[in-house]
Amino acid sequence: MRLTKYEKAQLTGESVPMEEPRRSSSRRPTYIKNPEYLRDLLQLPARKIQAKWGVCQTAVNNHQHFGAKEIRRRLAEVEHG
């Protein structure tokens, strides 16, 4: 059985500073408050939105699942709000 450096330190009584957790992917910007992006969600297919805005397929799919009524409501909120 292999021990982690934290387990070894615990056994020997030493202190080991905790490391920052690793990030598996970089955060991408969300455009859900951008009126142009919202208009594109209503008009363009997912692949074209991905190409134009550089967002992942999952994000586009999640945003499109809001439905047209919700997207229009958000668009009005962003434009007037």
C-alpha positions in Angstrom: 0.0 0.0 0.0 1.3 3.4 -1.0 0.9 6.4 1.3 0.3 9.9 0.1 2.7 12.6 1.3 -0.1 13.8 3.6 -0.5 10.4 5.2 3.3 10.1 5.6 3.4 13.5 7.2 0.6 12.6 9.6 2.5 9.4 10.7 5.8 11.3 11.2 4.3 14.4 12.8 5.5 16.8 10.1 3.3 19.4 8.5 2.7 19.6 4.8 1.1 22.7 3.3 -2.1 21.9 1.4 -1.9 22.4 -2.4 -4.4 24.2 -4.5 -6.8 21.7 -6.2 -6.0 21.1 -9.9 -8.4 22.5 -12.5 -9.1 20.0 -15.2 -10.3 22.6 -17.7 -10.2 26.3 -18.1 -13.4 28.3 -17.5 -15.0 29.5 -20.6 -17.0 32.7 -20.7 -20.8 32.5 -20.6 -22.7 34.7 -23.0 -26.1 34.2 -21.5 -26.4 38.0 -20.8 -25.3 39.0 -24.3 -28.2 40.0 -26.4 -26.5 38.9 -29.7 -25.8 35.4 -28.3 -29.5 35.1 -27.1 -30.7 36.1 -30.6 -28.4 33.5 -32.1 -29.8 30.9 -29.8 -33.2 31.6 -31.3 -32.0 31.5 -34.9 -28.9 29.4 -35.4 -28.3 25.7 -35.1 -26.0 24.5 -32.2 -22.9 23.9 -34.4 -23.0 27.4 -35.8 -23.4 28.9 -32.3 -20.4 26.8 -31.2 -18.3 28.0 -34.1 -19.3 31.7 -33.8 -19.1 32.0 -30.0 -16.5 29.4 -29.1 -18.6 27.7 -26.5 -18.8 24.0 -25.9 -21.7 21.8 -27.2 -23.0 21.1 -23.7 -23.3 24.8 -22.9 -25.2 25.5 -26.2 -27.5 22.5 -25.6 -28.2 23.6 -22.0 -29.0 27.1 -23.2 -31.2 25.9 -26.0 -33.2 23.8 -23.6 -34.4 27.0 -21.9 -36.9 27.1 -24.7 -37.8 30.1 -27.0 -40.1 31.7 -24.5 -37.5 31.8 -21.7 -34.8 33.0 -24.2 -37.0 35.8 -25.4 -37.8 36.7 -21.7 -34.0 36.8 -20.9 -33.4 38.9 -24.1 -36.0 41.4 -23.1 -34.6 41.5 -19.6 -31.0 42.1 -20.9 -32.0 44.8 -23.4 -34.3 46.7 -21.1 -32.8 46.0 -17.8 
